[in-house]
Amino acid sequence: KHIKFFMDKSLKTFLKHAGKDYYNRSVNPPVVRASTILFKTMQELRKHQKDIAKNKDVEHWDYGRQGTQTTVQLQRLLRKLEGAHQVFLTPTGFSAVALSIMSLCRPGDEIVISDGVYRPTQKLADGLLKEFNIKAIWYNPNNFNDLKNKITKKTKLIYVENPGSNTFEMQDLGKIISLAKRKKIYTAIDNTWATAYFFKPLKLGFDISITSATKYYSGHSDVMGGTAAVNKKVYKKVWRYNHVSGYRLSPDDAYLIIRGLRTLDLRMDRHQENTKKVVNFLKTQRKISRILYPYKGKEYKLWKKYYSGASGLLSLIIKSNSKNSVYKFVNNLELFGIGYSWGGFESLAVYTDPVELGTRPYFKLEKNEHLVRLHIGLEDSKDLINDLRKSLRHIR
Ligand SMILES: *Cc1c(COP(=O)(O)O)cnc(C)c1O
């Protein structure tokens, strides 16, 4: 074997060593760009196809759309990180969401989905799914009984995002899994906020764990990608939909995500440490009326129950009669870039208004309340706190 797998090592060690290529004598796997994959004989090609059908751990696929040596290495890395049977790679995080839902649901099915999922997921559920006669039923993420009451004989899938997008509600995930198993309903979770480094959904019993690799997995704001990690139960269904939908992650992007994963543990630990310090500062600021992050109360308890760490994304609720002054707060931040996405090495801030939150019957903002989302990057936390302190003065 020219490539060692290091599967027996601890996760932190594995992330550093996986994919070392002794054949090419490089520390990292090569970027293999290919549509056609060559075989020596017809017999070899046929045998390879049979191995793939039996889900053997092959070195490459038989056509570029399924992937090349580079994406196979990324899949190996992610299988260990997620504790997955297989991990499907998609060109964006959102296509991993669509792949998961479309793989499992068919006309006449119902999907019970938590209020507070990522906005494009909301649009998919309320828009396109309806056209396929798949009904999305929203439940209150703060009320497990509400979820329970919305399960019917037609429920095919419980779709969760935890914590909630922008508003960070924490749910009792174990209860959701028990309910789903009892009723024989599939479960999928968008785990982009924590990543599998801080929480492994498949170990708890979820059928699919979705992550936008655009965020922490790649970690450098220079690539997009998505992952849908699956257990054995749903593997064939997802494989089938993936096969006919034509999703593919490019080998160049796969390479950048592998490079990001080398330092996932270091970055996540530092995001967490910095965010703790920033939250401790923000707690003392009277202009901030609420911090949406699992640092106290019910949210903290539920987070503690399932997660080994927390990432760098949070929201602030600011009370002010002047929206302009809240804009000023954001505009005057020196170290926080203004823009979407997150999970890179750098800090970001964005004002989010109710329209951007979408239809959210279970989350209310008063007229004088404003939501600002912050991503706490890997800068020196002292600089970040000073920057926030200076800029908060603009709020009236
Ligand atoms: C960003 C994000 C996505 C979509 O990922 P893209 O790579 O931008 O397509 C999905 N879910 C969550 C929670 C996200 O933050």
PDBQT file of the ligand as one rigid body, heavy atoms in Angstrom, charges set to zero:
ROOT
HETATM    1  C1  LIG A 401     -23.912  28.533   4.735  1.00  0.00    +0.000 C 
HETATM    2  C2  LIG A 401     -24.853  27.535   5.202  1.00  0.00    +0.000 A 
HETATM    3  C3  LIG A 401     -25.424  26.622   4.327  1.00  0.00    +0.000 A 
HETATM    4  C4  LIG A 401     -25.161  26.657   2.850  1.00  0.00    +0.000 C 
HETATM    5  O1  LIG A 401     -23.834  26.500   2.533  1.00  0.00    +0.000 OA
HETATM    6  P1  LIG A 401     -23.204  27.090   1.178  1.00  0.00    +0.000 P 
HETATM    7  O2  LIG A 401     -21.880  26.422   1.126  1.00  0.00    +0.000 OA
HETATM    8  O3  LIG A 401     -23.147  28.573   1.339  1.00  0.00    +0.000 OA
HETATM    9  O4  LIG A 401     -24.112  26.682   0.065  1.00  0.00    +0.000 OA
HETATM   10  C5  LIG A 401     -26.286  25.675   4.833  1.00  0.00    +0.000 A 
HETATM   11  N1  LIG A 401     -26.592  25.648   6.140  1.00  0.00    +0.000 NA
HETATM   12  C6  LIG A 401     -26.059  26.507   7.015  1.00  0.00    +0.000 A 
HETATM   13  C7  LIG A 401     -26.420  26.411   8.441  1.00  0.00    +0.000 C 
HETATM   14  C8  LIG A 401     -25.188  27.484   6.574  1.00  0.00    +0.000 A 
HETATM   15  O5  LIG A 401     -24.687  28.364   7.432  1.00  0.00    +0.000 OA
ENDROOT
TORSDOF 0
